């Protein structure tokens, strides 16, 4: 579970929470396995539209019941144009 706070160029904040599936029904991790790392990408806002031009800021926090969140190495955001 992630909480992402987005701040627009004008300072407007919006907060969204996402529950991302990282394991299948058998407990196996979902994603592209590497040596000892699994990359997992999740599409969370396929119809996202930015209302303002400029720089947006994001704060990503995990909201899992366990802290620290063991085995998670990094989290990031990919922003891509709609094709």
C-alpha positions as CSV (number, residue, x, y, z in Angstrom):
1,X,0.0,0.0,0.0
2,X,1.3,3.4,-1.0
3,X,0.3,6.9,-0.3
4,X,1.3,9.5,-2.9
5,X,1.0,13.2,-2.3
6,X,1.1,15.3,-5.4
7,X,1.8,19.0,-5.3
8,X,1.0,21.0,-8.4
9,X,3.0,24.0,-9.6
10,X,0.4,26.4,-7.9
11,X,0.8,24.5,-4.6
12,X,-2.5,22.5,-4.7
13,X,-2.0,19.1,-2.9
14,X,-3.8,15.9,-3.7
15,X,-3.3,12.6,-1.8
16,X,-4.1,9.2,-3.2
17,X,-3.6,5.7,-1.7
18,X,-2.9,2.7,-3.8
19,X,-3.0,-1.0,-3.0
20,X,-0.6,-2.7,-5.4
21,X,-0.5,-6.5,-5.8
22,X,3.1,-7.7,-5.5
23,X,2.4,-11.5,-5.1
24,X,0.2,-13.9,-6.8
25,X,-2.2,-16.4,-5.1
26,X,0.7,-18.9,-4.5
27,X,2.9,-16.2,-2.9
28,X,5.2,-15.7,-5.8
29,X,6.4,-12.2,-6.5
30,X,5.0,-10.6,-9.6
31,X,7.3,-8.7,-12.0
32,X,10.5,-9.1,-14.0
33,X,13.1,-11.1,-12.0
34,X,16.7,-10.2,-12.2
35,X,19.6,-11.8,-10.2
36,X,18.0,-11.3,-6.8
37,X,15.7,-8.4,-7.5
38,X,12.2,-8.3,-8.9
39,X,11.1,-5.2,-10.8
40,X,7.4,-4.6,-10.6
41,X,5.5,-1.9,-12.5
42,X,1.9,-1.0,-11.8
43,X,-0.3,1.3,-13.8
44,X,-2.3,3.4,-11.3
45,X,-3.7,6.3,-13.2
46,X,-4.1,5.5,-16.9
47,X,-6.3,8.5,-17.6
48,X,-4.2,11.1,-15.6
49,X,-4.4,14.6,-17.0
50,X,-2.3,17.5,-15.7
51,X,-4.2,20.7,-15.5
52,X,-1.2,23.0,-15.0
53,X,2.0,23.4,-16.8
54,X,5.1,23.3,-14.7
55,X,6.9,21.2,-12.1
56,X,4.9,18.8,-10.0
57,X,6.3,17.3,-6.7
58,X,5.6,13.8,-5.4
59,X,6.1,12.4,-1.9
60,X,5.8,8.5,-1.8
61,X,5.2,6.8,1.5
62,X,4.4,3.2,2.3
63,X,1.4,2.7,4.5
64,X,2.0,-1.0,5.3
65,X,1.4,-2.2,8.8
66,X,5.0,-3.3,9.2
67,X,7.8,-0.7,9.4
68,X,10.5,-1.1,8.3
69,X,9.3,-2.7,5.1
70,X,11.8,-5.5,4.6
71,X,13.1,-6.4,1.2
72,X,11.8,-3.2,-0.5
73,X,14.8,-1.5,-2.1
74,X,13.3,1.5,-3.9
75,X,10.1,3.0,-5.2
76,X,9.7,5.4,-8.0
77,X,7.3,7.0,-10.4
78,X,7.3,6.6,-14.2
79,X,5.3,9.3,-16.0
80,X,4.7,8.4,-19.7
81,X,2.8,10.0,-22.5
82,X,-0.5,8.3,-23.6
83,X,0.0,6.5,-26.9
